[in-house]
Amino acid sequence: QFLGSLRPDVPSCLVLDVRLPGLNGLDFQADLAKTDIRTPIVFISGHGDIPMTVRAMKAGAIDFLQKPFRDQDLLDAVAAAIRRDQDRRDKERSIARLKTNFETLTTREREIMTLVASGMMSKQIAVKCGLSEITVKVHRSHLMRKMGARTAAELVRMAEALGVEPTSFKPSGNRASS
């Protein structure tokens, strides 16, 4: 039922018993991963063993509590899982904003961004692209504003988060289109 239902778009977690009716919790965890459901999981079990715990944790479980457990241990595990889910959601929103900003860049600005991210200085970029250094600085200023980057280091972190690499863009052949 869970796999087929709509889930609210809020930070959440699942508390699963290893022994579920009709399906074991570890197999359910694998099914969630296959359907790209990344809700953090806290496992509980009265019949767990070390290999089972290791399998659950390697597959991304937040915690594995052996019954009987203290209420506070469960509350702490759930709080940690919800924090992790919130962090994941925040990161996904941040990446989505970066992608939206990146889409507003011109081809030349994208090219210059990749070269800045590779560590090149404006003068080096100008030589590589056949542009004047002032033109590179203007493009760089525009792309920094569009991306919301205050420093070159911040722009490099954005490029890394987007997976932008120097080989992603080839310098434009038309030197007049700067």
N, C-alpha and C positions, 0 to 999 in steps of 0.2 A: 504494500500500500504506500509506503513512504516513497519508494522510487517513482511511483506514478502520480504522486500528489504535488501540488504547487506548494512551495515553501515561501514563507515571508522573507522579504529582503532585509533581514536584520541579523546582527551577529548572533550566532547560535552554536550549539553543540549537540551531539548525540551521546546519551548514556546507554551503552549496549551491554547486555549480558552475553557471554560467550555462547551460552546455550539458549538459542532462540527456537521457538516452535517452527519446525520445518526447515530451518536454515541456521547454520551456526554463525555467530557474530563475526568471525574472521572472514568467512565467505561473503557475508553481507558487506563488510568493509571493502573487500576486493570488488564487489559489484558497484559500490559507490564510486570507487576510483575509476572504473571502466566507463561510468556515465558522467565523469567529470564533476561529481558532487564532492566538494572539498570541505564539507562540514567536519570540524574536529570531533574526534571520538574519544570518550572515556569508557574503557571497558571495566566491567565488574564480573567477578566469577567466584563461585565456591569450588570450582573444579579446575582452576588454572594450574599450569605448570610453567617451568622456565622456558621451554621451547615455544609454548603458546604465547607467553608474554613477549618474548623476543620477536616473534612473527608479527604480533600486533604493533609493537613499537616501531619495527622497521617499516611497516606499512603506514606509519604516520600517526598512530594513536598518541594522545596526549598523556594518558596515564592508564595503568592497569591495576585496579584495586582488587585485592583478594578478600572475599567475604569471610568472616564478618569484618567490616571496616567502620571506622568512626565517621559520624555524620560530617564532622569538620573536614576530614580527608576528601570526602566526595564534594563538598562545597568548594574546597580549595581547587580541586581538579577541574570542576565545572567553570570556576572563575578564570582559571588559566586558559582553558579551552576557548572561552568567549573572548578573552583578551587577544588570543592568537587569531581568532576569526576576524575580530575588529581590525587588527593590524593588516591582515591579508586584504580585507576589503579596502582599507585606506590606501594600501599600495596599488591595488588594481585601479582605484579611482585616479590616483596620481599618474599612473602609466597612461590611462585613457586621456587625461588632460594633456599630457606630453604629446601623445599621438595626434590629438586634435590640433595642438599648436604646430607640430611638425608639418602637418598637412597644409598649413597656411604659408609655408616657406616656398619661395621660388626655387627652381632647379639650381640656380647659381648659389643661393643661400644654403641649400642643402649640401651642395658640394663644399662650400667653405666651412660649414659646420663639421663635416667629416674630417676635413684637413686640420681644423683647429683641434678637434678631438684626438687627432693622431699626434698632436704636440707641435705642429708647425706654427711659426710666427707669421704675422701678416706679410712681411717682406718675402718670406719663403713661398707663401701661398700665391702672392702676386707673380712671382717668377714661374711657378708651376702652372698657373692658369693663364699666363700671358696678360695680366691686368696690371694697372698701376696699384701701388700700395694704398693710395688714398681710396681707390674704388673698393679694394678688399676691405678696408676699414669701414667704409659706408655699409657694405653688405653685412659685415660682421655686426655692426651696430644694429642694423635692422633685424637680423636674425636673433640677436640677443634679446631685443625688445619683444619680438614675436614669441619667443620661447619663454620669456619671463626670467631669463638668467641675469643675475647681477654681476657674476664673475666668469672668467674663462673656465675656472675649475668647476663651477656649477654647470656650465654648458657641457663640459666633458662628462660629468656624472649623468646628465640628461641623455647624452648620446649613448652612453653605456647602457642605461636603462631601456632605451629604445632599440638597442642592438645595432646601432649605426656604426659601421666600420669604414675605414678609408677605402676599402675595395668596393663599397656599396655604390659609389658614384664615380664615374670617369669624368675627367675634366672635359668641359664643353669644347667642341672643335671650333665653334664659331666665336672668335675672339671679340667680335663686335657686340655680342649679346651679353654685356656685363651689366 
